[in-house]
Amino acid sequence: MYRNLPSTITSWPFVLSLSALLFNDGWLKAAYPGVLSGKLSDVSGIAVVALLLWTLLPRSPGWVYGGLTAAFAWWKSPLSQPFIDAINALAPVTIGRTTDYTDLLALLVMPLCRRVTVRPHAYAIPGQHARRILLAPVVGATIFGLMATSVIQTRHEYELRKTGPEAKLSRQLVADAVAATAKGHGLICEACIDPQTSATYSGNGIVMSYSFPAINSILFKINAMPTGLFFGPSGDAKANRLRSDLKQTLATQFTGLEYVEKLDPK
């Protein structure tokens, strides 16, 4: 069963899929968070896993189809949350996934992967010497890529409230202050139709949104990805820096503010 494994992992479809997975999760997700980078991660990840499984289990194509489909559907559903919570309670690295059933469209790449594993030599990278040189780095990159692809983004949710006899925030002044702070972090407003009600900013691996749940408060939600898997600030560092600047900016313009953060049950 292992005879065709070197041929598969040095084929151009496998190397292309692995490169897309590493590039996307290592940089593209952080630089351009959104639907495209999210779907690319799923498609390339499924391709890498399917190519490996069919090479290792060539006589069980149906089991690979069914097993991988069921596993991916479970992973993308709320049913996997207890497993994720258990891992995050024990492991030093937090993992996670986005619950989005449209991600199941990534499974459509599986028939193409099956075709590659039936005739891996037809998709081989030219040059036997080149394939031998590639083999060890590709194996290492595959292990790293599959382990790192589900490292989760940092999520912060907190509220700033005005207290006192005149506990009312000027939404226009708050929106202007938030816009100035966001600009300082390289964030661009993507949803600013009515900034006195809510708005969403993004850029540099950060997505920040806010809303006004009451006349005296503003609620922030921040998602931040690390700049890269290998270098740059972590998602937590970027989220903390943005939170600190928002608090400082608003505190200089409004008196009697209190900071309220949702408690993490862990």
N, C-alpha and C positions, 0 to 999 in steps of 0.2 A: 504493500500500500504506500510505502514511502519512496518507491522508485521514481515516480513522476513529480515528487515534491520540489526538488531543485529546478526542474523545468518549469513548473507552474510559477514559483516565486521569482524566477528571473524572466518571466514572460512580460511583454510590454503592457498588457492589460493589468497585471498585478502591480507592477512597478508604478504605473500611472495612477491606479486607485490608491495605493499606499501614499504616493507623493501628494495626491489631492487631500487625503485625510490629514496628513501631517501639516501641510501648508494651511489648510482651512482651520484646523483646531489650534495650530500654533500661532497664526497671525490673522487670517481673514476674519474669523469670528470676532476678534477683539477690535479690529480696525473698522469693520463694516458689519456690525451685528444686524441680523434680520432674517428674512425668510430664505434668501439665497444661500447664505453660509450655513444655515441650519439644515436645509435639505441636502446640500453638498456633503455635509458630515454624515448624514444617514446613508446616502447612496454609496459613497466611497467606503464607509464602514461595512455595510452589507456585502459589497463586492469583495472586500478583503476576506471576510469571514467565510463567505460562500465558496470562494476559490480554494481556500484552505480545506474546508470540510469535504468538498467533493473530491479533492485530491487524496485526502486521507481515507475517505469512505466511498471509493468508486463504485462499489456494488450496491450501494444503498442510496440512490438518488432521491427516492420518495421520502425516505426518512430525513434526509437533509432538507428537502423542500418543506415538509411538514414541521420538522423540529425548529428550523430557523424562523419560519413564519410564526409559529406559536410563541417562540421565545421573544421575538421582536415585538409582537403584539402585547405580550405580557409586560415587557419592559416599558412600553409606551402607555400602559394603562395604569390607573390608580392601584391595581392589585400589587404592583411592585413596590409601592411606597413603604410597607413594613420592612421589606428586605433592605431598601436603601437606608431607612432610619437605623436599622441594626448595624449596617456597615459603617455608617457615619458616627455611630456611638463608640465604635471600637478602633476604626482606622484613623491614622494621622491626617489623611487627605480626604476631603469631602467630595462625594460623588453625587450625581443627580442627572435628571433628564427632564425634558419638556413633555408634558402630556398633550400630544397633538396627534390625532388619528390620521390626519393627512400625511403624516410621516410614513405611514404604511405603504405609500406609493413607491418608496425606495425599494420595496421587494420586487418591483418589475424588472430590476436589473439582474435577477437571479437566472433567468433562462440564458442570458448572454454569458454569464459566468459558467454555467453548465457546458456551454459550447466550447469555451476555452479549455476546460479540464478534460474534455473528451479528446482533444487534439492539442495538447500544450505545445508540442514542438512546432506547430504551424504558427504560433504566436510568439516564438522565442525571439529575444533580442539578438541581433546578428553578432556573431563572433563568440566562439566557445571560450576563448580566453577572457573576454569581457564579462561573460556570464559567471565565470569562476571568481573573478574579482568582486562582482556585485553580490555574490551569494551571502557572505557573512554580514556585510552592512545591511542588506535587505532583511535578513533574519532579525538582527538587532533592532532595526527600525520598526519592524512589524510588532515585536513584543512591546516596544515602547509606545507605539501608536495605539494599540488596542487597550493598553493600560491607561493612557493619558486622555483618551478621547472623551471620557465622561466626567472629567474634573469640572466641578460645577462653578458657576459664577457666584460672586458674592451678592447677597440680597440684603438691603437695609430698608426698614420701614419705620418712620418716626414722625412725630407731630410737634409743631411749635405752637404754643397757645399764649394768648395775651390775657393777663389777669389784672384785676383792679376794678375800680368803679366804672371806668369806661372801657370795658373789655371788648373792643371792636377793632379789627384790623382793616386798614385801607387796602383793599385788594389790588388796586392799581399800583400803589407804592410797593407792595409785596411782590407783585408780578415783575415790576421794573427791577427790583433788587435781585430777584432770582435770575432774571435774564442777564444782568450784568455779571453775576457770579458764574453762570453757565458759560458765558462767552469767555471768561477767564480760564475755563477748563477746556476750551476748544469744542464746546457742545453747540449744536445747531438745533433750533426749534423745528420739530417735524409736525407738531400739531398745536398750532397757536391761533386757532380761529377765535377763541374767546379766552384769553389768558386770565381774565378775572374770574373764570370758573375752573379751568384746568389747562394744562399744557404738558407737552412731552418734548424733552431735549435728548439728543444722542450725539455720540462722537467719541473717538479714542477708547472704544470698548465700554462706554458707559451709556446706559439709558436711564434718564431721570424723568419722573413724572410727578406732578403735584396736583392737588385738588383742595377745595375749601369745604371741609365737612361741617363747619359752623362759622358764625360771623367773627369768632375770635381765634380761629385756628387754621393752620395750613398743614396738610398731610403730604409727606414726601415718600416716594418709593424709588429706590435706586438699585439697579442691577449693574454690576461691573465685572468684566472679564479681565484676567491678567493680560498684560501687553503681549506676552508670548509664553510658550512653555519653557523656553530656555533662558529668557532674559527679560529685563524690564520690571516695572512695579507689579505687584500682585493686584488682583481685583479688590481685595480688602483694603490695601493701601490707597488705591484710587478712590474707593467709596468713602473711606475715612477722611481723606483730604477734602473731598467735596462737601461732606457733612460739616466739617470744621469751618470751612469758608462760608457756607450758608448760615450757620449759627452766628458767626462773627459779623457777617454783613447785616443780618436782620437785627441782631442785638444792638448795633450802632444806630439803627434807625427807629427802633421801637423799644419802649421801656416796658418792664413788667412781663417779659417773655419767659415761659417755662418750657423745658424740653421734656418730651414724653416719648419713650421708645418701647415698642412691643417686646415683652420678655421672651427669650428663647427657651422653650421647655426643656432643652437639653442642658 
